Structures are given as C-alpha cells and as structure tokens.
Amino acid sequence: MAANRSLLFLFKSPNTRVESSRSSSSVILSRTYAIGCSKTKIKNRIACEIKNFENPYPWTIESVPGTDPFSSIQNSASTSSSVPMAAASVAAAGLELTSKSDAKKICLFFCAETKILAEKIAAESDGIELRNISWRKFEDGFPNIFIPNAQGIRGHHVAFLASFSSPTVIFEQLSVIYALPKLFISSFTLVLPFFPTGTFERMEDEGDVATAFTLARILSNIPISRGGPTSLVTFDIHALQERFYFGDNILPCFESGIPLLKNRLQQLPDSDNVAIAFPDDGAWKRFHKQLQHFPTIVCAKVREGEQRIVRLKEGDPKGRHVVIVDDLVQSGGTLIECQKVLAAHGAAKISAYVTHGIFPNRSWQRFKHDNGGNPENGLTYFWITDSCPLTVKEVANKAPFEVLSLAGSIAAALRI
C-alpha cells in the first residue's frame, strides 16, 4: 500500500492564482472554493471534498494504474476555469468521479390523493425520499393522524405535497402542514399545485367573501421551521395579484405549466402550423409572454341580452392547428364556445390546454374527440396537468385528454 499523502488548494476570490502545497505548480480557478484531497489506504483511490464555504461537495476518484492521481488533479484543474469544469477534466484524464451529495436531500410527505404524483416526483431525483403518513379517523369522523418516525426527520429538508380538492380534505392536511415545521426540520416546503380558491379573489358587492384571501391567511400562519419561513410552490395561480395576499411567514414560488405545453407542441407533426388562442383578455394577459413566438388569436366574451357570447377579437385561425390556452376549466362552457368560433373561421384542427382540469360534476364529458380532423365536432387534444389528481383518474385513456405531469417541475422546485 502506498503511504498516505494529502493535497490542498485554497483560493479566496475569482481569478486568484493558487499555489499547491505539494509542488511549485499553481492553478487558476474562478470561484471561491477549497479543494482538499487525501490518498486513502486503498490503492489508486483518493477521497476529496470541494467546499464553497456553504455546502460540501464530497467525491472520490480512482486513477488509472501506473499514473499519479495528484498530478492528474493538478493538470486538470490548471486548464479549467471553475471547479465543475475541473471535475470534468479529471474524468477526461482517466479518473472516475463519483458525486455523493451534490444537493440537499428532501423528505417528501403526501396525502392519499397525491400518492401517484409523489411517486413520480421521487423518481425524478435520488435526492427526494418519500415518507408516509397514517391517515386515520376517529369514530366521529375527525382526523386521527400519525407521522411515523417523526424524530427521523430532524435536521432534514421536508416537503408536503397537498391537494385541496374539497373542503372536507383541507383540515386534515392543514393539521399535518402545521405539525411538520415543529419537528426540528431544516426547512419546510408546501407544494400545492392547484390553489383552489384562486377564482374568488375579490369583492364585487358588499358581503362578498374573498376566500382566496382567507386561504392565503391560513397558509401564511404555518409555523416557521428552523430554516425560516415556509416555501409555497403553486402553479398558474388564477390572479397574479394573489401573491400579495400572503404574509411574511410564507414565501410563494409561482410556477407555470406552460413549459410542459411548449415541449409537447414541439413533438406534434404539424408543430410549424400551430397558433395559440386565448378565450379572453385575462388568459392573454396571463400567458402571452410565454407563448409570444406563436401566432396569436384572441377571443372575447360579449353580452347579448341575457347571454354571453364568444367572438373572435383578433388573429386568423384559418388553416391552423389552433390551441386554446387557459389556466383552468370548470364547466367548460367558454372553451366550447371558443372552439365553435374558431371552427367557423376555418381552423384546421383545434386543441386545448389548461393547467388545472377541475371539471366538477364530470363536466369533462362535454369534450369530444374530433375523430381525425373535424374541428366543429371536437378537439384533437385536450392537455391538462396532474395538478388535480381526481380528474386525472377520471380522464385516463379517454380521448381527447392527455396528461402532462408536473413531476419534473416540482422536483426541480424542491431542489432549489
């Protein structure tokens, strides 16, 4: 066995020349890091740790027999402008680099409705570990909840994947949401893909109750964890001004499902013939900046007597595969009227996308498939996300519906 040796690089500011403690050679690295390496008792293996004085980055390397690993590290680092590039050069020099802890680990809890989505999120990253909760009830119907191995999450980053699909399930989930931050965890993130009261955000008459504000106040009073305020991850909230409803004890992170739609549109055989239609000015204001590279069509609701009718306001759908885009759908009446108008103006195909497919009373049954290009009869595709798990179960494998999963987007948000 070779004798133990050590190597240390220290550098304090960008573009600082660093002298090796092992030889007279030097390296230039562009970030504030320290690299410490020591040769282990295992032949040709070196244990290393890269630190940026905030988070350690431990890794090991194995050298090609007959080479000097320390020399390889110096030569690789001297030709790189940053630590990650140096690591790539180490691998290119014939060394094997294995990351052990390149980001924080998250314990992800979930409710019964979000189990499938939680499993997809965990599959996106080795750094996300699923944890179960025992959701029981007392004889009177009130929740009897137990968090197994509660002490085991001390010092961990914790997240909860919620679904407030009805008032009956909100209380039991809030009980868990309020309890988790008190278990001496490092940080707490609440993932609520669909903010259900978002459409009730303002008062139009004396006596109206803005329930969106009520829910925001409830979430704003989640206890602070050791890491500080709770982070709230939600997607395509109905009214952007609702971000100002939250207090200082919660940090809202507003994500969007539109990138999923854009990726799906690129996969279509007629992707170069797609136009985006907005059913009203509100949808246009919300999404047009994310979809501005597509031809745009805007519809408008006008009142004629007791009826509200959808009309074409601007844009030309003739010969296009038109995709109607909005944040959510409930009864679907507006989308169907918009489809009729676009078909009457010559659209070749019509599809739809909403982030949140709510569809109370099975209203999704109103949407039919076009059966190969009859836009006046139905939709080619109706894309929704899995933000509303109960809807996903109902429309699974039923044309024209297709589910775009938020799992990857949520996993990425949790790793921030």
C-alpha positions in Angstrom: 0.0 0.0 0.0 1.2 3.5 -0.8 1.8 5.9 2.1 -1.0 8.5 2.8 -0.5 11.8 1.2 -2.6 15.0 1.1 -3.1 17.9 -1.2 -4.8 21.2 -0.5 -5.8 24.1 -2.8 -7.1 27.3 -1.2 -8.4 30.3 -3.1 -10.4 33.2 -1.8 -11.6 35.2 -4.8 -12.2 34.8 -8.6 -9.2 34.5 -10.8 -6.8 34.0 -7.9 -3.6 32.1 -8.7 -3.3 29.3 -6.1 -0.1 27.6 -5.1 -0.2 23.8 -4.4 1.1 22.7 -1.0 2.7 19.7 -2.8 4.8 21.3 -5.5 5.7 24.7 -7.0 2.9 24.4 -9.7 -0.2 26.6 -9.5 -3.7 26.7 -10.8 -6.2 29.4 -11.6 -9.8 28.8 -10.5 -12.6 31.3 -11.0 -14.8 30.7 -7.9 -14.3 30.8 -4.1 -13.7 27.1 -3.2 -11.3 25.0 -1.2 -10.3 21.5 -2.5 -8.9 19.1 0.0 -7.6 15.7 -1.2 -6.0 12.8 0.7 -4.9 9.5 -0.5 -6.7 6.6 1.2 -5.3 3.2 2.2 -7.0 1.8 -0.9 -4.6 1.7 -3.8 -5.1 4.3 -6.5 -8.1 5.9 -4.7 -8.3 9.5 -3.4 -11.0 10.9 -1.2 -11.7 14.6 -1.9 -14.0 17.3 -0.8 -14.8 20.6 -2.6 -16.2 23.3 -0.4 -17.6 26.7 -1.3 -17.8 27.5 2.4 -21.6 26.9 2.3 -22.1 23.4 1.1 -19.6 20.5 1.0 -19.2 18.6 -2.2 -17.5 15.2 -1.3 -16.4 12.9 -4.1 -13.8 10.2 -4.7 -11.6 9.4 -7.7 -9.8 6.3 -8.8 -6.7 6.7 -11.0 -5.6 4.6 -13.9 -2.9 2.1 -12.8 0.5 3.5 -13.3 -0.5 7.1 -13.1 -0.1 9.7 -10.3 -3.6 10.9 -9.3 -2.3 14.1 -7.6 -0.5 15.1 -10.8 -3.7 14.4 -12.8 -5.7 16.6 -10.4 -3.3 19.5 -10.8 -3.1 19.2 -14.6 -6.8 19.0 -14.9 -7.5 21.9 -12.6 -4.9 24.1 -14.2 -6.8 24.0 -17.5 -10.2 24.7 -16.1 -12.0 27.9 -15.2 -14.2 26.5 -12.5 -14.5 23.6 -10.1 -17.2 21.8 -12.1 -15.1 22.1 -15.3 -12.1 20.8 -13.3 -14.1 17.8 -12.3 -15.0 17.1 -15.9 -11.3 17.3 -16.8 -10.4 14.9 -14.1 -12.7 12.4 -15.6 -11.3 13.0 -19.0 -7.8 12.4 -17.6 -8.7 8.8 -16.8 -10.1 9.3 -13.3 -13.5 8.1 -12.1 -15.5 10.8 -10.2 -18.5 9.9 -8.1 -20.7 12.6 -6.5 -22.1 11.6 -3.1 -24.0 14.7 -2.0 -24.4 17.3 -4.7 -27.6 18.8 -3.4 -29.9 18.8 -0.5 -31.9 15.7 0.4 -35.7 16.1 0.7 -38.2 14.1 2.7 -41.5 14.3 0.7 -44.7 13.6 2.5 -48.0 13.4 0.6 -51.8 12.9 1.1 -53.7 10.0 -0.3 -54.8 11.9 -3.5 -51.3 12.9 -4.4 -49.6 9.5 -3.9 -49.1 8.8 -7.7 -47.7 12.3 -8.3 -45.4 12.0 -5.3 -44.0 8.7 -6.6 -43.3 10.4 -10.0 -41.6 13.3 -8.3 -39.4 10.9 -6.3 -38.5 9.1 -9.5 -37.1 12.4 -10.9 -34.3 12.6 -8.3 -32.3 10.4 -6.0 -32.3 13.3 -3.5 -36.1 13.0 -2.9 -37.2 10.4 -0.4 -40.9 9.5 0.1 -42.2 9.4 3.7 -45.6 8.0 4.7 -48.3 9.4 7.0 -51.0 7.3 8.6 -54.3 9.0 7.7 -56.8 7.6 10.2 -60.2 8.8 11.5 -61.9 8.7 14.9 -65.4 7.3 15.1 -66.8 10.8 14.9 -65.1 11.4 11.5 -62.4 13.8 12.7 -58.9 13.0 11.7 -56.6 10.8 13.7 -53.2 11.3 12.1 -49.8 9.8 12.9 -46.4 10.7 11.4 -44.2 7.6 11.7 -40.6 8.0 12.8 -41.1 11.7 13.4 -37.7 12.0 15.1 -36.1 10.6 12.0 -36.7 13.8 10.0 -34.9 16.1 12.5 -32.4 18.3 10.6 -33.8 17.3 7.2 -35.4 19.3 4.5 -39.1 18.4 4.4 -41.9 18.9 1.9 -45.6 18.1 1.8 -47.5 17.5 -1.5 -51.1 18.7 -0.9 -54.3 18.5 -2.8 -57.1 20.8 -1.5 -59.7 19.2 -3.9 -62.6 19.8 -1.5 -63.2 21.5 1.9 -63.5 18.0 3.5 -59.8 17.2 3.0 -58.3 20.6 3.7 -58.5 20.4 7.6 -56.7 17.1 7.9 -53.9 18.2 5.6 -53.6 21.6 7.4 -53.1 19.6 10.6 -50.1 17.9 9.1 -48.8 21.1 7.4 -48.8 22.9 10.8 -47.2 20.0 12.6 -44.2 19.2 10.3 -42.3 22.5 10.8 -42.3 21.9 14.5 -40.3 18.7 14.3 -36.9 20.5 14.2 -36.5 20.2 10.5 -34.1 22.3 8.4 -36.7 23.7 6.1 -40.3 23.2 5.0 -41.9 23.4 1.6 -45.6 23.1 0.9 -46.4 22.0 -2.7 -50.0 22.9 -3.6 -50.1 22.6 -7.4 -53.6 24.0 -7.6 -54.7 26.9 -5.4 -58.4 26.1 -5.3 -59.9 29.4 -4.2 -58.0 31.4 -6.8 -61.1 32.5 -8.8 -62.6 34.1 -5.7 -60.1 36.8 -5.2 -62.1 40.0 -5.0 -65.2 41.6 -3.6 -67.7 42.9 -6.2 -70.5 43.6 -3.8 -70.8 44.3 -0.1 -71.0 41.0 1.7 -68.9 39.0 -0.8 -66.2 36.9 0.9 -62.8 36.7 -0.9 -62.0 33.1 0.0 -58.7 33.3 -1.8 -57.5 35.8 0.8 -58.8 33.6 3.6 -56.8 30.6 2.4 -53.7 32.7 1.9 -54.0 34.0 5.5 -54.3 30.4 6.8 -51.2 29.3 4.9 -49.4 32.4 6.0 -49.7 31.2 9.6 -47.8 28.0 9.1 -45.2 27.8 11.9 -41.7 28.8 11.0 -39.2 25.9 10.8 -35.6 26.1 11.8 -34.8 27.2 8.3 -37.2 30.1 8.3 -40.5 30.8 6.5 -42.3 28.1 4.6 -41.9 28.0 0.9 -45.1 27.6 -1.1 -44.9 26.1 -4.6 -48.0 26.5 -6.7 -48.8 26.6 -10.5 -50.6 29.1 -12.6 -52.5 30.8 -9.8 -55.6 32.4 -11.3 -55.0 36.0 -10.4 -51.4 37.2 -10.2 -52.2 39.8 -7.6 -52.9 37.0 -5.1 -49.2 36.8 -4.3 -49.8 40.0 -2.2 -52.3 38.1 -0.1 -49.6 36.1 1.7 -47.9 37.3 4.8 -44.2 37.4 5.6 -44.2 33.9 7.2 -44.5 32.2 3.8 -42.5 32.6 0.5 -44.8 31.9 -2.5 -43.0 30.4 -5.5 -45.2 30.8 -8.6 -44.5 28.2 -11.3 -46.2 27.5 -14.6 -47.2 24.5 -16.6 -46.8 26.3 -19.9 -43.2 24.9 -20.5 -44.8 21.4 -20.5 -47.2 22.6 -23.2 -44.4 24.1 -25.3 -42.4 20.9 -25.1 -45.5 18.9 -26.2 -46.2 21.2 -29.1 -42.7 20.7 -30.4 -43.5 17.0 -30.7 -46.5 17.4 -33.0 -46.1 16.6 -36.7 -47.7 20.0 -37.5 -45.7 21.9 -34.9 -44.8 24.6 -37.5 -48.5 25.3 -38.1 -49.7 25.8 -34.5 -51.4 29.0 -33.4 -52.3 29.9 -29.8 -55.8 31.2 -29.0 -56.8 32.8 -25.8 -60.5 32.6 -24.8 -60.5 36.1 -23.2 -58.2 39.0 -22.4 -57.5 37.6 -18.9 -55.9 34.5 -20.4 -53.9 36.6 -22.9 -52.5 38.8 -20.1 -51.5 35.8 -18.1 -49.8 33.7 -20.8 -49.0 35.7 -23.9 -45.4 36.5 -22.9 -44.6 32.8 -22.5 -46.1 32.0 -25.9 -45.2 35.1 -27.9 -43.3 33.2 -30.6 -46.6 31.5 -31.8 -49.2 33.3 -34.0 -51.8 34.6 -31.6 -55.6 34.6 -31.7 -57.7 36.4 -29.0 -61.3 35.8 -28.4 -63.6 38.0 -26.3 -66.9 37.5 -24.3 -69.6 39.9 -25.2 -73.0 40.2 -23.7 -76.1 40.0 -25.9 -79.2 40.3 -23.8 -79.0 37.6 -21.1 -76.3 35.7 -22.9 -72.6 36.0 -23.0 -71.2 35.1 -26.5 -67.6 34.4 -27.5 -66.4 36.3 -30.6 -63.1 36.5 -32.5 -61.4 39.7 -31.4 -58.1 39.4 -33.3 -56.0 36.9 -35.3 -56.7 34.5 -38.1 -57.2 30.8 -37.3 -57.8 29.7 -41.0 -55.8 26.6 -41.9 -54.1 26.5 -38.5 -53.9 23.9 -35.7 -55.3 26.2 -33.0 -54.5 25.5 -29.3 -56.8 27.2 -26.8 -54.9 28.1 -23.7 -56.2 29.0 -20.2 -55.2 28.4 -16.6 -58.2 26.3 -15.6 -61.5 24.9 -16.7 -64.6 24.1 -14.7 -67.9 23.6 -16.7 -66.1 24.1 -20.0 -68.7 26.4 -21.5 -66.3 29.1 -22.5 -63.9 26.7 -24.2 -66.7 25.0 -26.2 -68.0 28.4 -27.4 -64.4 29.4 -28.3 -64.0 26.1 -30.2 -67.2 26.8 -32.3 -66.0 30.3 -33.2 -62.5 29.1 -34.3 -64.0 26.2 -36.3 -66.4 28.7 -38.1 -63.4 30.8 -39.0 -61.6 27.9 -40.8 -59.3 26.3 -38.2 -58.0 23.0 -39.5 -57.6 21.5 -36.0 -58.5 22.7 -32.6 -56.9 21.5 -29.3 -56.9 22.9 -25.8 -54.6 23.2 -22.8 -55.4 24.1 -19.2 -53.1 23.7 -16.2 -55.9 22.8 -13.9 -58.6 20.5 -15.1 -61.2 20.8 -12.4 -64.4 19.6 -14.2 -66.9 19.5 -11.4 -69.8 17.1 -11.9 -67.8 15.2 -14.6 -68.1 18.1 -17.0 -65.1 16.7 -18.9 -67.7 14.5 -20.6 -68.7 17.6 -22.7 -65.5 17.5 -24.6 -65.4 15.1 -27.6 -62.6 13.9 -29.8 -62.6 15.3 -33.4 -62.1 11.8 -34.9 -59.4 12.8 -37.3 -59.8 16.5 -38.2 -63.4 17.7 -37.7 -62.9 20.7 -35.5 -66.5 21.6 -35.4 -67.2 18.3 -33.7 -64.5 18.1 -31.1 -60.8 18.6 -30.1 -57.8 16.8 -31.4 -56.1 17.0 -28.0 -57.1 18.3 -24.6 -54.0 18.7 -22.4 -54.2 19.0 -18.7 -51.6 18.6 -15.9 -51.9 16.3 -12.9 -52.5 19.2 -10.5 -56.0 17.8 -9.8 -55.4 14.1 -9.2 -59.1 13.2 -9.0 -59.6 14.5 -12.6 -56.6 12.6 -13.8 -58.1 9.3 -12.7 -61.4 10.1 -14.4 -60.0 11.1 -17.8 -57.2 8.5 -18.0 -57.0 6.9 -21.5 -60.1 8.9 -22.7 -59.6 10.9 -25.9 -59.0 13.7 -26.4 -57.4 14.0 -23.0 -53.7 13.7 -22.4 -52.0 14.4 -19.0 -48.7 16.4 -18.8 -47.1 15.6 -15.5 -45.8 18.4 -13.2 -43.4 15.9 -11.5 -40.3 17.2 -13.1 -41.1 20.8 -12.5 -42.0 20.1 -8.8 -38.8 18.1 -8.3 -36.7 20.9 -9.7 -38.5 23.5 -7.4 -37.8 21.3 -4.4 -34.1 21.2 -5.1 -33.7 25.0 -5.0 
